[in-house]
Amino acid sequence: MYSVYVLKSLKSSKRYVGVTSQEVNQKVKEYNQGATLWTRSNKPFELVYSEHFENKSDALKREKFFKTGDGRKVLDNLIS
């Protein structure tokens, strides 16, 4: 199982869209521990949206879509 997830930085209000085969809550925990330079400077994060897929290719397509202009508009409607 793969998940596409959307995190929101409580510090900068920026969104982060990613895909993982891990448990989504574990990914949020990693980001809040500052796993990368970007996450260290933008933490803490909250999970605002997630979708689950049976295969990796579908999850990657959805992640890519959410990173487009139209995808960001869809996210705005989904998480508002």
N, C-alpha and C positions, 0 to 999 in steps of 0.2 A: 504494500500500500504506500502511496506517495501523497503528500499534502502540499498544497499551495497555501501560503500563509501571508498575512499582511500584518505588519507591526507598525505601531505609531510611537514615535519618540515623544515622551512626555516633556522632554527638555526643549526640543526644537520644533515639534509638531510635524516633522518629516515622516513619510511613510517608507517602509521597507517591504518589498515583495520578494519572497523566496520560495524555493521548493525543497522538500526534504523527505527522506525515507524514515527519519527518526520521528519520535513522538513530538508533536508541535510544542507542547509545554516544555519539553527538554530544550528545544531550540531557543525558546524565549528565555529560559534560565541562562543558557550560554551567552546570549546577547546581553543580558543584564549583568553578566559577570565581566563584560568587556572583551569578548573573544577576538575582536579586530580593532584596529585604530579607529575606524569610523564608529563602531559600536561603543567604544570607550568614550568617545567625545559626544555621543548623542543619547546615551542611556539616561534614565531607565526607559524601557519599552513596555507596551501593553499589546496583547494580541487583540486585533479588532475584527479579523475575518479569517476563515480558513475553508478550504474545499478539499475533498479527498478523491483520489483517483486510483484505479486498479493498476495502471501502468505508467511508467516514467514519461513516455513520449506525450501522453495526454496532459500530464501535469506540467511538463515543460512548455507545451503550447499555450496553456492557460496562463502560466507565469509570464511568458513573452507578450501575450495579449494585454495583461494588466499593466505592462510597462509602456504601452502605446497611449496616445492621446485618447482614443476611444475607450481603451481599457481603464484609464484613470477616471473617465466620466462614469463608467459602469461601477467602479469601486466607490466613487462618491455617492452614488445612489444606494449601493448595497450597505454601506456602513454609516449612512446618515441617520 
